[in-house]
């Protein structure tokens, strides 16, 4: 019996990821560097340890630039881009229906709590969540399963009683490794990436109800 839904945030609840890639790609182009999606994908849904897009021009292309100023510029451009972004289709309805059905709702994100707080308040969805597991609360972020294992513990449910909703390969890997049923709803960026996990895929949640989820995954 399904008792909980655990959502990823970036790219799943709101598509911050397409904006990040487009902003970085345009900034790199100003320095004559083509930022491929395959390269950028190394930091999608995880931290910047494998690929840091703020320092890559310096460390790998020996381009002289003020990294701090570059980072500020990127973040400002991203903020401008995000002014027009809203919840992805179907997310609000699914949150509402899950809450009405008495399900626990968690959030498991590799982003910081400060970042999450900014958007859940802006989007008016904080009250739907029973726990927030972020980069600040774990040692290892996705693709490590720690975020999902922590969310399961805080919600008081077993892995087979929960469904993870993800958008990226790193996120799907984390959810599957934690033993959760996993639904992937890729965005404009992540739908171009290879997934190597066993999961269900939906193009959109717009026409998916909580009954659809329960019917597909309940035992």
N, C-alpha and C positions, 0 to 999 in steps of 0.2 A: 504493500500500500504506500503510495506516494504521500509524504507529509511535508515536503519542503521544495521550494525552488531556490536555486542560488545563481544569481546573475553576475556575469562579468560586467564591467562598466564601460571602459573606453572601446568604442567600436561596436558595442552591443546595445547598450541603453541609448547612447547618443554617439554619433559617428565623429569622434574627435580625430580618428586616425587618418582618414582621407585628407583632412585639412592639414595635419602635421606633414604628411608626405608631400603634398603639393607645395606647401610653404618651403620645406627644405629643398625640394627639387628645384624650385625657382631660384632660391638663394644660391645653390650650388652652380646653377647655370650662369650666374653673374660672374663666377670665377672660372668659367670654361670647363666645369666638371659635370658629367652626367651621373646623377644619382639613380642607379637602377633600383627597381622595386625589390629585386632579390637581395641586394645589399641592405637596403633600408629595413627589410622584413626581419632582420636579425634582432631588432629592438622592438618589434611589434608584440605587445602583450607581455613584455618582460621588462627588465631594467636595461641600463645602457652599458653594461660591462662588456658585452661582446662587440657591440657597435655603438659608438657614441657620435651621433650626427653633429654635435656641437664642436667637437674637436677633430673630426675626421679630415677636414681640409688641411689642418696643420700637421697632424701626425702621419697621414698617408700621402698627401700631395705637397707637403712642404710650402704651403701658401701662408704668407705672413698676414695675419689678421688679429684683431683684438677679440679674443674668444668671448670675453664678458659682454662686449658690445654686440657681437654677433648673436649671442644667446638672447640678449634683451630684444634685439630686432626681430628675431624669429618668434619669440613669445608674443610680441606685440602684433605681428602679422597674423599669428594663429588666433589670437583673441578677436581680432577684427573679422576673420573668416567665420569664427564660431558664433558671431552675433546673429547669424541667420539660421543656425542649426537648431533643431528641435528633437524631441524624443523620436526614436525610430518607430516606424509604423507598427502598431499592435502592442507596443511595450506597455503603455498606460492601461489599456484594457486588460492585458494579462495580469498586471499588478493588482488591479482592482478586483478581478475575478478570483485570483489566488487568495487575496485577503478575505473576500466574502466567503470563500470555501473553507476558511479556517486553516489554510496552509501557512507554515512558517516561510519567511522570505529573507534570504541572506544576500549579501554582496561580497564578492571575492575579487579583489582588484590588485594588480601589481603597481598601481599608482599610489601616491601618498594620500593620507587622510585629508590633508589640506586641499588637495585637488578635488577629491571626491566631494567634500563639504561644499565647495564652491558651486558645483553643478547640481547636487541633489537639492540644495536650497533654491537655486535659480529655477530649476525645473519643477519645484514643489512636490517632490516625491519622497522626502526623507521619512515620512511617517509610515511608509509601506514596509520598511526594512526592520527586521528584528536583530540584525547584527551587521557590522561593517568590518570586514577583514581586509586590511590594506598592507602596503609595503612597510608601514610603521609597526605592524603587529607580528611580523614573521621574520625569520632569518633568511629564508629563501623564497623568492617570488617564482611565478610561472616561468618555465614549464615544470618546475618542482610542484608536487601536489600539496605542499604545506598550507597554502591559503585555503584550499578546499577542505582539507582535513580539519583545520581550525574552525572553519565555518560550520562543518558538521557537528563538531564538539559544542560550539556555542549554541547551536539550534537544538541540540539534544536529539539528533536523528542519526540513523545509520546510512551508509553510502547508498544502499539499495532502496532507501526511502526518499532519495532526493534526485532532482533533475538539475543539471547545470546547463546554463544557456550562455553560449560563447560565440565568438566571431573569428578567432585567430588560431593558427596551428599551435602556438605555444599554450594558449588557453585551453584548447581541446585536449592537448597532451596532458596538462595538469589535471583536468577534470577526470579524464579516463583513468589516469594513474591512481587517482584517489578512489576509484571504484564507482563513480556516479554515472547514472544515465546521462548522456550528453547530447544536446541539440546545438548544432552550429548554424547560425544565421550570418553568413559572411556579408561584409559591406563591399563598397566599390573597390577597395584596395585588397582585402583579404580573399575575395572570390577569385583573384588571379593567382593565389598561392597554392602550393600542394599541401594536402593534409594527409597525414600518415596514421590517423587514428580511426578506430571503429566508433562511429557516431551517426546520429541522424542529422540530415541537413534540410533546412527549409530556406527558401528564397526570401521569405518575409513572414513575420508573425501577424500580419494584418488580419488574416482570416483564421488564425489559430486561436482556439479558446482553451480555457483550463480543462474543459472536458476532453478536448483532443489530446492533451498531454496525459491526463489520467488514463484515458482509454489505451493509449499506446504503451505506457510504461508500468501501469499498476499490475501487480501480481494477484 
